[in-house]
Amino acid sequence: MRGPPVCEFDMTPPFDVYAREVVMARVGHLIRRKQHEIERITRILRSCFDPTQVQSPQPGRIKQIVLIGPYARRSWYEDRRTIGFSDYELWVIVNHPLFKEESCWDRARWIIHRELGDRCAVDLEIYSKADIRIARAERDTFILDRIEAGITLYRASRDAPLNARERRGARP
């Protein structure tokens, strides 16, 4: 007799290539505090994405998380006197357009705001694989140039899923 189905996120691979140092190395040009913040945002997005909020013909998956904007271009600024600073701009690519719904991301946004609050602003854009295919077909330079110049923080085909301990770290 088989037990209940196991969620793929409950299975820990024998070798988990996802470690906080991996993401931090991808943004190694930033100061240590910024590296930690970006790594934490990436972990929260991966663990708090809630595809159960919509009915879809396939399971929801994050395919890619890309850091774009001034932190990827190495042109970020932070002025403590005027409290001015660059926003973190992250693009998340999901496997199906239904997972772009705000309800799938409410919990992640709430936790990011709760944990990072006034220290940084996070601008999150959600795209589907279909959006990227259309952008390539139409040669949409706005989307394609940003993805090309961005820093890939997570790619589903390359990085292992979060293990149970890492998922617990993003719980409210």
C-alpha positions in Angstrom: 0.0 0.0 0.0 1.4 3.4 -1.0 1.1 6.4 1.3 -0.2 9.8 0.4 1.4 11.6 -2.6 4.5 13.4 -1.7 4.9 17.0 -2.7 8.0 17.6 -4.8 9.1 20.3 -2.4 9.1 17.8 0.5 11.7 15.7 -1.1 15.3 16.7 -0.5 17.7 15.8 -3.3 20.8 13.9 -2.2 23.0 16.8 -3.4 21.4 20.2 -3.1 23.3 22.7 -5.2 21.2 25.5 -3.9 23.0 27.1 -1.1 22.9 30.7 0.0 26.5 31.1 -1.2 25.5 30.1 -4.7 23.1 33.1 -5.1 25.4 35.4 -3.2 28.3 34.5 -5.6 26.0 35.4 -8.5 25.8 38.9 -7.1 29.4 39.0 -5.8 29.9 42.5 -7.1 27.5 43.9 -4.4 28.3 44.6 -0.8 27.7 41.8 1.6 24.5 43.2 3.0 23.0 43.5 -0.5 24.1 40.0 -1.3 22.3 38.7 1.8 19.1 40.7 1.0 19.0 39.4 -2.6 19.6 35.8 -1.5 16.8 36.2 1.1 14.4 37.6 -1.4 15.2 34.7 -3.8 14.6 32.2 -1.1 11.3 33.8 0.0 10.0 33.9 -3.6 10.9 30.2 -4.2 9.4 29.0 -0.9 6.3 31.2 -0.7 5.1 31.0 -4.3 1.6 29.6 -3.9 0.3 28.0 -7.1 -2.7 26.5 -5.2 -4.4 29.9 -5.4 -5.5 29.3 -9.0 -6.8 26.2 -10.9 -4.4 25.3 -13.6 -4.0 22.3 -16.0 -0.4 21.8 -14.7 1.5 22.2 -11.5 2.9 25.6 -10.8 6.6 26.1 -11.1 9.0 29.0 -11.0 11.3 28.5 -14.1 13.6 31.5 -13.5 14.3 34.4 -11.2 16.3 37.3 -12.8 17.8 40.3 -11.1 17.5 43.3 -13.5 18.0 47.0 -13.1 20.8 48.9 -11.3 21.9 46.0 -9.1 22.5 43.9 -12.2 24.1 46.7 -14.2 26.4 47.6 -11.3 25.0 51.1 -11.2 23.1 51.0 -7.9 23.2 53.8 -5.4 22.5 54.3 -1.7 22.4 57.7 -0.1 21.8 57.5 3.7 21.4 61.3 4.0 18.4 61.5 1.7 17.3 58.0 2.3 17.5 57.4 -1.5 18.4 54.0 -2.8 17.9 51.8 -5.8 15.0 49.3 -5.9 15.7 45.6 -6.3 14.1 44.7 -9.6 13.3 41.0 -10.0 11.6 39.3 -12.8 10.1 35.9 -12.1 9.2 33.5 -15.0 6.6 30.9 -14.3 5.6 27.9 -16.4 1.9 29.0 -17.0 0.2 32.4 -17.4 -2.3 31.6 -14.7 0.5 31.7 -12.1 1.0 35.4 -12.8 -2.0 36.1 -10.7 -1.4 38.4 -7.7 -2.9 35.8 -5.3 -0.1 33.4 -6.0 2.4 36.0 -4.8 0.6 37.7 -1.9 2.3 35.7 0.8 5.8 36.2 -0.7 5.2 39.9 -1.1 4.0 40.1 2.5 7.0 38.2 3.9 9.4 40.3 1.9 7.9 43.5 3.2 7.8 42.2 6.7 11.4 41.1 6.7 13.1 43.8 4.6 10.5 46.6 5.1 12.2 50.0 5.0 15.7 48.7 4.3 15.0 48.1 0.6 12.2 48.3 -2.0 11.5 45.3 -4.1 9.9 45.6 -7.5 8.6 42.2 -8.6 7.4 41.5 -12.2 5.9 38.1 -13.1 6.1 36.7 -16.6 5.1 33.4 -18.1 7.2 31.3 -20.4 4.6 32.1 -23.1 5.3 35.9 -22.5 9.0 35.3 -23.1 8.3 33.2 -26.3 6.1 36.0 -27.6 8.8 38.6 -26.8 11.3 36.5 -28.8 9.0 36.1 -31.7 8.1 39.8 -31.8 11.7 40.8 -31.0 10.6 42.8 -28.0 13.8 44.5 -27.0 12.4 45.8 -23.7 12.0 42.3 -22.3 14.8 40.5 -24.1 17.5 43.1 -23.3 16.7 43.1 -19.6 16.7 39.3 -19.4 20.0 39.2 -21.3 21.7 41.9 -19.1 20.2 40.5 -15.9 21.7 38.2 -13.4 19.9 34.8 -13.2 19.5 34.1 -9.5 17.6 30.9 -10.0 16.9 28.6 -13.0 14.8 25.5 -12.4 16.8 23.4 -14.9 20.1 24.2 -13.1 19.3 24.7 -9.4 18.0 22.2 -7.0 14.7 22.7 -5.2 14.8 24.1 -1.7 15.1 21.5 1.0 12.7 21.3 4.0 15.1 23.4 6.3 15.4 26.1 3.7 11.6 26.3 3.1 11.0 26.6 6.9 13.4 29.6 7.0 10.9 31.6 4.9 7.8 30.8 7.0 6.0 33.7 8.8 
